[in-house]
Amino acid sequence: MNRLVRLYTEHGQSPWLDNLTRPYLRDGVLAAMVADGIRGVTANPTIFARAIEASDAYDDQFAALIAAGSTVEDAYWELVVDDVLDAATVLRPTYDASSGTDGFVSVEVAPELADDTDATIAAARMLHQRVARPNVFVKIPATAAGIPAITAMIAEGVGINITLIFSLARYQQVIEAFLQGLETFTAHGGDPATVHSVASFFVSRVDTEVDHRLEHVGTTDALALRGRAAIAQAQLAYQIFRDSFTGPRWDYLAAHGAHPQKPLWASTSTKNPAYPDTKYVDRLIGPDTINTLTETTIAAFLDHGTLTRSVDTEGAPQAAAGVMRELASLGVDMDDVGRALETKGVASFHASFADVLTALHTKTRQLEQR
C-alpha cells in the first residue's frame, strides 16, 4: 500500500485532491488518483478559473451555450456544475463504500456573496438543487455573514463544506452553527444520518501571515517562532473538534445517527521553500480528519512523507498552547491574523471569479467574430 492508502487505513485521515479540471476527468487522471488512494476532491473559484482559462477542453461546450442564448455567467456555472457532477460520478464508489462519509466533491457559492447571508442561502439552496447528488458539498465561506447561512442550510439537510476558516474563534462559531442546524433539522423530523459536513481550516497561509508579523517584530524570540503558528493553531483546532463532539449535546444527535463535522486541513502546500515540502501533512495526521492536497504535495508525500499520528500526540496540544502564548506575548493577535486572512481569501476568490468571467467575455467576442 502507498502512503496515501496507509494514511486512511492506518490513521483514519482521508487524502483529498485540491484540484478539479476537465482534462483530468476526460483522460482518466482523476480515476487513477482515486485508485491510488485519493478519497475526495475540493475546488474553489481560483481552481475553476485556472482550469477554464488554461484548457481548450471547455471551448466547445461554452460556444454551444452562448449560441443557445446563455449569458456568460450562466455558461460559467454550466461548465462548473458539469465538472462537479462528473467528478461526483468518479467518486461515487468511494462514497458508497464509506457509507457516505467520504467521496465528496465541492462547489462554492459565488464569492461576491460572502457578506450577504440571504443571498448566500439562496445560492447554496439553488446549487444543492442543481447538483442533486448526495456526494456533492455546497461550499460556504466562514465569514460573519456565512455563519447563519451554515445553520440555515444544515437545518434543511444540505451537505456543506465550510471554507476559509483561519482562526480558532471562527472555527468554534462554525461548529456551533453546524450543531444548531443539525438540532433544528432533527427536531423537525429530519434524519441527521443523511447530513454530512466538513470544516475547512486553512493552514499554511497562517504561517505566511504570522511570519511576516514576526519579522516585523524582529527580535530573536520572534524570529525563532517563524513556521510554528499554523501547525499549533490547527492542532488546537483538532482539540476543539474532539471536545465539541462529545458530551450530552452531541450524544443525543449521535444516537439519532448524526455524523461529526470533520476538520479538513486546507492550504497544506508549503508556501515558504525554506520549510519541508510535507510539513503541513506530516504534522497534522490523525483520525476523523481530511487533508486536501495539491498534486505537488501528493507527489512529495508519496515519496518521503512521514506516516505517524501527530495532530494530538506527544504533548502536541500543550506545546501548541505554548506557541499561542508566546505569539500573544510578542503582540501577534491570532484573531486579527484570522480576520486579515479571511479578507484576503474572499478578495482572492472574488478576483479569480471576475477574471474568469472577463476571459469568457473575451472568448464570446472572439466567437462572434468567426
C-alpha positions in Angstrom: 0.0 0.0 0.0 1.3 3.5 -0.8 1.4 6.3 1.8 -2.0 7.8 0.7 -3.8 4.5 1.3 -2.0 4.0 4.6 -2.9 7.5 5.7 -6.5 6.4 5.7 -6.3 2.7 6.6 -3.7 3.2 9.5 -4.5 6.7 10.7 -8.1 7.5 9.7 -7.2 10.6 7.7 -8.7 11.0 4.2 -6.5 12.5 1.5 -8.4 14.6 -1.0 -7.2 16.3 -4.2 -7.2 20.1 -4.2 -7.9 20.5 -7.8 -10.6 19.8 -10.5 -10.1 20.2 -14.2 -11.9 18.7 -17.2 -8.8 17.0 -18.7 -8.4 15.0 -15.5 -12.0 13.8 -16.0 -11.7 13.1 -19.7 -8.3 11.4 -19.6 -8.9 9.2 -16.5 -6.4 11.1 -14.3 -8.8 11.6 -11.5 -10.0 8.0 -11.7 -6.4 6.8 -11.4 -5.7 9.1 -8.5 -8.8 7.7 -6.7 -7.5 4.2 -7.4 -4.2 5.3 -5.7 -5.9 6.5 -2.6 -7.5 9.9 -3.2 -10.9 9.9 -1.4 -12.4 13.3 -2.4 -12.0 16.5 -4.4 -12.1 20.1 -3.4 -12.3 23.1 -5.7 -12.8 26.8 -5.4 -13.2 29.8 -7.7 -9.5 30.1 -8.2 -9.2 26.4 -9.2 -12.1 26.6 -11.6 -10.8 29.8 -13.1 -7.4 28.3 -13.7 -8.9 25.2 -15.2 -11.2 27.0 -17.6 -8.6 29.6 -18.7 -5.8 27.1 -19.1 -7.6 24.5 -21.2 -9.5 24.3 -24.5 -11.5 21.4 -23.1 -14.3 23.8 -22.3 -14.5 25.7 -25.6 -17.0 23.6 -27.5 -19.5 23.5 -24.6 -19.0 27.2 -23.9 -19.6 28.0 -27.6 -22.7 25.9 -27.7 -24.1 27.5 -24.6 -23.5 31.0 -25.9 -25.0 30.1 -29.2 -28.1 28.8 -27.4 -28.5 32.2 -25.7 -26.9 31.7 -22.3 -25.2 34.6 -20.6 -21.5 34.4 -19.9 -22.1 33.9 -16.2 -24.8 31.2 -16.7 -22.4 29.4 -19.1 -19.7 29.5 -16.5 -21.9 27.8 -13.9 -22.9 25.2 -16.5 -19.2 24.4 -17.1 -18.5 24.2 -13.3 -21.6 22.1 -12.5 -20.8 19.6 -15.3 -17.3 19.1 -13.9 -18.5 18.7 -10.4 -21.1 16.1 -11.5 -18.6 14.2 -13.5 -16.2 14.1 -10.5 -19.0 13.0 -8.3 -19.6 10.1 -10.6 -15.9 9.1 -10.3 -16.0 9.3 -6.5 -19.4 7.7 -6.0 -18.0 4.2 -5.3 -15.8 5.8 -2.6 -18.9 7.4 -1.1 -20.9 4.2 -1.2 -18.1 2.1 0.3 -17.6 4.6 3.1 -21.3 4.7 3.9 -21.4 8.3 2.9 -18.5 9.7 4.9 -16.1 10.1 2.0 -16.1 10.5 -1.7 -17.2 14.1 -1.9 -16.8 17.0 -4.4 -17.4 20.6 -3.6 -18.9 23.5 -5.5 -18.7 27.0 -3.9 -21.3 29.8 -4.0 -20.2 32.9 -5.8 -17.5 34.8 -3.8 -19.2 38.2 -4.1 -22.0 36.8 -1.8 -19.6 36.4 1.2 -21.0 39.3 3.1 -24.7 38.7 2.3 -26.4 36.0 4.4 -29.7 35.8 2.5 -28.0 35.7 -0.9 -25.6 33.0 0.3 -28.6 30.9 1.5 -30.4 31.4 -1.8 -27.3 30.5 -3.8 -26.5 27.5 -1.7 -30.1 26.2 -2.0 -30.0 26.7 -5.8 -26.7 24.9 -6.1 -27.8 22.0 -3.9 -30.9 21.5 -6.1 -29.0 21.9 -9.3 -26.3 19.2 -8.5 -28.8 16.9 -6.7 -26.1 14.3 -5.8 -25.5 13.0 -2.3 -21.8 13.3 -2.6 -21.6 16.9 -3.6 -21.0 19.6 -0.9 -22.0 23.2 -1.4 -19.2 25.4 -0.1 -20.0 28.4 2.1 -17.3 30.8 3.4 -16.9 31.1 7.1 -17.5 34.9 7.1 -19.7 36.6 9.7 -22.5 36.6 7.1 -21.7 33.0 6.3 -22.2 31.6 9.8 -26.1 31.9 9.9 -26.2 30.6 6.3 -24.4 27.4 7.5 -27.1 27.0 10.2 -29.9 27.5 7.7 -28.5 25.0 5.2 -27.8 22.3 7.7 -31.3 22.8 9.1 -32.5 22.0 5.6 -30.4 18.8 5.5 -27.9 20.2 2.9 -24.3 19.0 3.0 -22.0 21.9 3.5 -18.2 22.4 3.2 -17.4 25.5 5.2 -14.3 27.2 3.8 -11.9 30.0 4.6 -11.6 29.2 8.3 -8.4 30.9 9.7 -8.9 31.3 13.4 -10.0 29.2 16.4 -12.7 31.7 17.3 -14.3 31.4 13.9 -13.9 27.7 14.0 -15.9 27.5 17.2 -18.6 29.6 15.5 -18.7 27.2 12.6 -19.1 24.1 14.9 -21.9 25.9 16.8 -23.7 26.8 13.5 -23.4 23.2 12.4 -24.8 21.8 15.7 -27.7 24.3 15.8 -28.6 23.5 12.2 -28.5 19.7 12.9 -30.6 20.1 16.1 -33.2 22.1 14.1 -33.2 19.5 11.3 -33.6 16.6 13.7 -36.3 18.4 15.8 -38.4 18.8 12.6 -38.2 15.1 11.8 -35.1 15.1 9.6 -32.7 12.2 9.7 -29.4 13.5 10.8 -27.6 10.4 9.4 -28.2 11.9 5.9 -26.3 15.2 6.7 -22.6 15.5 6.2 -20.3 18.5 6.6 -16.6 19.4 6.7 -14.9 22.4 8.1 -12.0 23.6 6.0 -9.4 25.0 8.4 -6.6 26.8 6.4 -3.1 26.1 7.5 0.0 27.3 5.5 -1.4 30.8 4.8 -1.4 31.3 8.6 2.4 30.9 8.7 2.8 33.2 5.8 0.9 36.0 7.6 2.3 35.3 11.1 5.9 35.0 9.8 5.6 38.4 8.2 4.4 39.9 11.6 7.2 38.2 13.5 9.8 39.5 11.0 8.4 43.0 11.6 8.9 42.5 15.4 12.4 41.3 14.5 13.7 40.1 17.9 15.5 36.8 18.3 12.5 35.4 20.2 10.1 36.5 17.4 12.2 35.1 14.6 12.5 31.7 16.5 8.7 31.3 16.3 8.5 31.5 12.5 6.9 28.5 10.9 5.2 27.3 14.2 1.9 29.2 14.3 0.0 27.3 11.6 0.6 23.8 12.9 0.0 24.9 16.5 -3.3 26.5 15.7 -4.5 23.5 13.7 -3.6 21.2 16.5 -5.6 23.3 18.9 -8.5 23.2 16.3 -8.4 19.5 16.5 -8.8 19.6 20.2 -11.8 21.9 19.8 -13.2 19.3 17.3 -12.7 16.5 19.8 -14.2 18.5 22.7 -17.2 19.7 20.7 -18.3 16.3 19.5 -18.5 14.6 22.9 -20.9 15.1 25.8 -24.7 15.0 26.2 -25.5 17.5 23.4 -23.6 15.5 20.8 -24.6 12.1 22.3 -28.2 12.9 21.6 -27.6 13.7 18.0 -25.2 10.8 17.6 -27.9 8.4 19.0 -30.1 9.5 16.1 -27.3 8.7 13.6 -25.6 12.1 13.2 -22.0 12.3 11.8 -19.5 14.7 13.3 -18.3 17.6 11.2 -14.8 16.6 10.3 -12.0 19.1 10.2 -10.4 19.4 6.7 -6.9 20.8 6.6 -6.8 23.2 3.6 -3.9 25.2 2.1 -1.4 22.5 3.1 1.1 23.1 0.3 4.3 24.7 1.6 4.4 28.3 0.7 7.9 29.0 2.1 10.6 27.0 0.3 12.7 27.0 3.5 10.1 24.7 5.1 9.8 20.9 4.4 7.5 20.2 1.5 5.4 17.8 3.5 5.4 20.0 6.7 1.6 20.6 6.7 0.8 16.9 6.1 3.3 15.2 8.4 2.4 17.3 11.4 -1.4 17.1 11.2 -2.1 13.3 10.9 -5.0 12.0 13.0 -8.3 10.2 12.9 -11.5 11.7 11.6 -9.7 14.4 9.6 -9.2 15.2 5.9 -6.1 16.7 4.2 -6.7 18.3 0.8 -3.6 18.2 -1.3 -2.2 19.6 -4.5 -0.6 17.3 -7.0 2.9 18.6 -5.9 2.2 17.8 -2.3 0.8 14.4 -3.1 3.9 13.5 -5.0 6.2 14.7 -2.2 4.2 12.8 0.4 4.1 9.6 -1.6 7.9 9.9 -1.9 9.0 10.8 1.6 6.1 11.7 3.8 6.1 10.7 7.5 3.2 8.3 8.4 2.8 8.9 12.2 -0.2 10.2 14.2 0.9 13.7 15.0 -2.0 16.0 15.4 -2.6 15.3 19.1 0.3 13.0 20.4 3.5 13.5 22.3 2.3 16.6 24.1 1.2 18.4 20.9 -1.8 20.2 22.4 0.3 21.5 25.3 3.1 22.6 23.0 0.6 24.2 20.7 -0.9 26.2 23.5 2.6 27.3 24.5 3.2 28.7 21.0 0.0 30.7 21.1 1.0 32.2 24.4 4.4 33.1 23.1 2.9 34.7 20.0 0.5 36.7 22.2 3.4 37.9 24.3 5.0 39.3 21.2 1.9 41.2 20.2 0.7 38.7 17.5 -3.1 38.7 17.7 -4.2 35.4 16.1 -7.8 36.6 15.9 -6.6 39.6 13.9 -4.5 37.3 11.8 -7.6 35.3 11.0 -9.6 38.4 10.1 -6.8 39.6 7.8 -6.5 36.2 6.0 -10.3 35.9 5.7 -10.5 39.3 4.0 -7.6 38.3 1.6 -9.1 34.9 0.9 -12.5 36.3 -0.1 -10.8 39.0 -2.2 -8.6 36.4 -3.9 -11.6 34.2 -4.8 -13.6 37.2 -6.0 -10.7 38.3 -8.2 -10.4 34.8 -9.7 -14.2 34.7 -10.4 -14.0 38.2 -12.0 -11.0 37.2 -14.1 -12.6 34.1 -15.5 -15.8 35.9 -16.4 -13.6 38.6 -18.2 -11.8 35.8 -20.1 -15.1 34.2 -21.1 -16.5 37.6 -22.2 -13.4 37.9 -24.4 -14.0 34.4 -25.8 -17.6 35.3 -26.5 -16.4 38.3 -28.7 -14.0 36.0 -30.5 -16.8 33.6 -31.2 -19.0 36.4 -32.6 -16.2 37.4 -35.0 -15.9 34.0 -36.5 
